[in-house]
Amino acid sequence: MIWRLLRRHLSIAQLAGFFLANLLGMFIVLFSIQFYQDVKSLFSQEDGLMKKEYMILSKRVSTLGTLVGKSSGFTGEEIDEIKSQPFVKSLGAFTPAHFNVSAGISMAGRMAMSTEMFFESVPDAYVDVKSADWRFDERSDFLPIILPRNYLNLYNFGFARSRNLPQLSEGVLGLINVDIHISGNGKSKTFKGNIAGFSNRLNTILVPDRFMQWANETFGDNRTKDPSRLIVEVGNPSDEHIVTFLQQKGYETEGGNLDAGKATYFLKIVTGLVVGVGLLITALSFFILMLSIYLLLQKNARKLQNLLLIGYTPAQVSRPYRMLTVILNFSVFILSILAVLGVRSYYTSLLSRMWPGYESGQLFPTILTGCALMLLVSFFNSMAVYRKVKGLWHTK
């Protein structure tokens, strides 16, 4: 009965304005969150945009410095100084082999080809190849190796094509066992090496860090050498202090990680701005609804006061308006989810065609965020309406 009495002064245009504004804001927020969930798996890949950013630092090598015996390694003080920089999140050192290494391939029980080579290692946290074989046991003769991916590309697209040789895939090379012979400190041992993967980040021949520590202690010359290269994880690759620091110290970096990192940082900023715009539109729609409700309450002030005078409580009188806001907010939430699902089905089909094996993200975070926004806006709407009606009750 109260609703029939009060609905005559409802402004359809004002409510429609709130509904559309809130729908647009809610859609932008939920779509941004869902899009991030769906593409996060692509961006978090080692070739993606949202991956962690690393720099490989080394010192410039000069002929004069070599002649006078100047080391190209990083001292402990220099490493501590780099760690203390605000743009550095973590730091790891390349550990070189302090022993002799040779590798060969056996055919018919005889060594068919052999070559001298080198090994390096980094802490496992900086290795971008995930393999169950990336481990070392002193009781086993198995030794996994990671090669730079550009080694394989140089062979397939350079050497093999110019010599009419067959091109090799990563899977084929993973089946090849290599005899690895290490020696030093009057000792020697042979391992069965296997290629565990190919790295896009590290341009060296990698072995597990645990193996390197053990081998240097067993076959090394027991001399402690300063690391000649460092791998540094940076938080913001577009930070101007990085370039300034490197120029002042004369350090060099490998690859174009900083250029790619700037694009990554820009993408994060744009994503944040889009979510911010959506929240701003949602907040504005909240004020539009409150203005509409306040105007409606003002028009019906005399009727509301009469209802309060005959015994209705502020909660009973404000209930129709509070239910109206809840219904509108719930409708906005449902339509926003449906709109997000519609757009999501379109771009996920495109991503599936572009990246075979692509898996979309979860919908739960988006629904949870939408529910939280709906409940938050409805709560504040209801509280504002109740306080307004209660104010009329006190002034009656």
N, C-alpha and C positions, 0 to 999 in steps of 0.2 A: 504494500500500500504506500509506504514511504517512497519507494522507487517510482511508482506511477505519478506521485505528486511532484517529484523533483526532476524527472527526466524531460519535462516540457521545455526547460530552459537550456538543455544541452546544446552546445555549438558543435555541429558535425564538422565544420571546416577546421576549427581549432583542434579537435581530437584527431582529425585526419592528418593535420600538419605534424602533430606529435607522433602519430603512428608511423608516418613515412620517414621522419627524421630519425626516430629511434630504430626503425628497421634498417636504414642505411648505415647508421653507426654500428649497430650490432653485427650486421653483415660484414663490414670492413674488419672489425676486430676478429670475429670468428674465422673469416676467410684467411686472414693473415696467419693466424695460429695454425689452421689446418694445412695451409700451403707449406709452412715451415716444417710441420710434421711429415708431410708427404715427400718433400725433397731433402730432408735432413740426411737420409741414408746416402743420397747421391753426393751431397756436399761433404759428408764426413769421410768419403773414400779418399784414398791417397792422391787421386787425381782431381778431387773435387775442389769447390771454392771455399767451403767452410772448414777445411782441414786446419790442423795446427800449422803454424808457420815456423820454419826453421831456417837458420843461416849457418853456413859452413865457413868458419873464420880461419884464416891463415895469415902469416906474415909475408910481406914481399921479400922475394929472394933476390939479392944483388950479388954480382960477381965480387965486388970489393969486400962485402961482408963475409962472403965465403972464404976469401983469401986470408982475411985477418982472424978467421976462426969464430966469427960471430954466429951464435946459434939462431936458428929460425924457429925454435920451439917457444912455447908460452911458459913463462916462469909461474911459480905459485902466486906471487904478488900480482902478476898480470891477470891470472885467472880470477883471483879474488876481486880485482877491480872490475872485471867484466860482470861478475855475478852481482856486484853491488849496483849496477846500472838499473834505473827504474823500468826500462823496457824489457829486461831479461826475466823470463819466468823460470827457466831451468837451463842447466848447462851440462854437457857431457864432453869427454875427451876421447879422441881417437887413440887407441893403443896399438902401436906397430909391433910386428914380430921381431924379436931379437935373436932369431935363429934362421938357419937356411931352409928354404922351402923349394921343392921341385914337384912337379905333377906330370903324370903320364897316363896313357891309355893302353891297356894290354889287349892284344888280339892273339888268339890261339895259344895262350899261355906265355907269350913273349911281349916285351915292351915294344909297341909300335911307334909311339911318339912321346917325347918327354920335353919339358921346358922348365926353366927357372921361373919362379913367380914370387909373389909377396902376399902377406895377410895383414889385415887390420881388424880391429873390433871396436865396437861402441857399446855402451850399456843397452840392454835389451829394450828399454823403454823408447829408444830412438830408432829402432829398426822398424821399417814400414812394411815388412813382409810377415804375414801371419801364417805360420806353418807349425804343425804338430811335430815336425822333425827338427825344429830349431832348439836343440838341446845337446848336451855333451856329457858323457859318462866316462870317467877315467878307466873303467873296466872294459869299455867297448872300443873297437877300432873304427866305429862309424863317426864321420865328421861331416856335418852339413856346411854348405857354402852358399852364400848369396852373391850374385854377380850384378853389376849395374845393367839396367835394361838397355842403355845405349850401346853396350858391347854387342848384344844380340841384334840390335837394329843396324849397327855398322856392318855386321856380317851379312844379314839377310838382304839389306837394300844397297849395300856397297860392294863388298868383296864377292858374295855369292853371285850376284847378278852380272858382275863384270867377268867372272870366271865360268859362268854357266854351271854353277854348282847348285845342289838342292838347298832350298831354304829350310830352316829348322824352326819348329815351334817350341814354346816353353815346355809343353808336355813331353816332347821327344827328348829334350835335353835333360829333363828330370829323371829319365830312365837310364841315363848314362852314368856309370860308376867310374870314378877317377882314382887312380893310385896316387896318394899324396905321401911324399917322403920328407920328413923333417929331421934335421940333424943340428948338433951344436953341443958345446960343453962336453965333448967326448961321448955323446950318446946319439942314438938315432932310432927312429920308429916309423913304420908305414901305416897309413890309415886308408880306409875306403871312403873316399869323398863322394858326396852326392849334392847336386844343385837343388837347394830347397826353394829357390825363388829368385826373382829379379827385382832390384830396387830402383825406384824412381828418384829417391831422395839422396842416396849415398853413392858417390862415384868412386867405389873402391871394391876390393874383394874381401868380403866380410866372413868371419868365423864367429862362433859364439864367444861372448866375453869371458865366460868361465873357462873355455878351452885356452884362450889367449893367456889368461893369468897363470894357468897351470903349465902351459908350454913354455912361457918365458921363465918361470921358476925352474923348470926341469932342463930345458935345452938352451936357455938364454945365457948371456954373458954376465948376468948379475949386475949390470949397470943400469942405474935409473936415468931415464932420458925424459926431458920435457916434451909434452905432446906438441906436435907440429900443427895439428888441426883441432878445432873445437866445433862442436855442434851446439847451437844456441836456439832455444825456443823463445820467441818474442811474443809479447801480448798484442801490441799494435804495430804491425809492420810499416804503417805510414807515418810513424812517429819521426819527426824531423831530427830528434836527438840521436837516432841511430846513425844517420849519414854523417852528422857532425862528429860523433864519437869515432867512427871508423876513419874519417879523414884525419882527425887529430892524431890518432894512434898509428896510422899507416897500415891498417888491417885491410885485407881483401876478403870478398865473399864470392862463393861459387854460385852460378846459376842466376836466374831472374826471380828468386823467391820474393824479393821485396816488391817488385812490380806487381806480381800476382797478389801479394798481400794487400796492396793498396786497393785493388778491386774488391777483395774480400771485405775489407774494412768499410768501403763505401756501400757494399751490399747490406751489411749489418746496420749501417746508419739509415739507409732507405727503409729497411724493414721496420726499424724502430719508429721512424717518422710515420709510416702508414698506420701502425698500431696506435700511435699517439693521435693521429687525425680521427681514427675511428672512435677512440675514447672521448675525444673532444665533441664529436657530433652526438654521441650518446649522452654526454653531460648536458649539451644544449637542448636536446630533446626532453631531458628530464625537467629543465626549467620551463620549456614550452608547456609541458603537461601541467606543471604546478601553477603556471600563470593562468592556464585555462580553467583549472579547478578553482583557483582563487576567485576568478571573475564569476564563475558559476555560483560559488558560495555567496559572493557579494550580491548577485541578483536575487538569490533565494534567502537572503539574510532574515527577512521578516518571517518567512515560512519556517525556517529552521528554528528561530527563536520561539515561535508559537509551538512547534513540536516539543521543544525543550520545556516550555512552560506547562504543557499538559502531561509531562511525566516521562517522556522519552529521554534516555541517557545520551551523552555525546557519542558513545560507542555505537549505539543503535542508529543515530541520525547520520553519522559519518560512514556507516557500513556500505551503503550503495556506492558512494564515491570511491571508497577503498576497493570494493569489489571490481569497480570499473577499471581502475588502474591495474589491478592484478590481471584481469582478463586481457587488457590491451598488452601488457608486458609479456604475458604468456603467449599471446598470438604472435607478437614480434619475435619471440624466441623460436617458436615452431617454424615460422616462415623463413627466418634467417638460417636455421639448420637445413631446411629443404633447399634454399637457394645455394648454400655452400655445397651440399651434396650434388646438386645439378652441375655447378661449375667444376666441382672436383672430378666428376665422372668424365668431363671433357678433357681436362689437362692430364689426368692420369693415363688416359688412353694414348695421348700424344707421347708422354714420357715412356710408356711401355713399348711403343714402336721405336723410340730413339735409343733406349737402353734395354736390351733383352735381359730378362731376369729381374727387372725392376719390381720392387715391393713397396706398396704405399704404406704410409704411416697409420697410426691409430687415430680413431675418431673420438676416443674417450676424453682426451684433454680439451678438445674443442667443445664438446657437450658440457663438460664440467665447468669450463669458463663461461659458457652461455648461461648455465643454471645459476652460477654465482652472480653474474651481472643482473639477471632477471630478479633474483631474490633481493639483491642489494637495492636496485632501483625501486622495486615494489615496496620494500620496507620503508625507505625514506619517503616515498609517496604517501604511504599509509600514515606514517607518523606525522607528516606535514598536514594532511587533511584532518586528522584527529585533533591536532593542536589548534588548527583554525576553528573547528567546530567548538572545541572546548573554550576557546576565547570568546565566541559568541554566547556560550552558556554563562560565562562569568559576567558578561556585560548586559545580560538580559534584565 
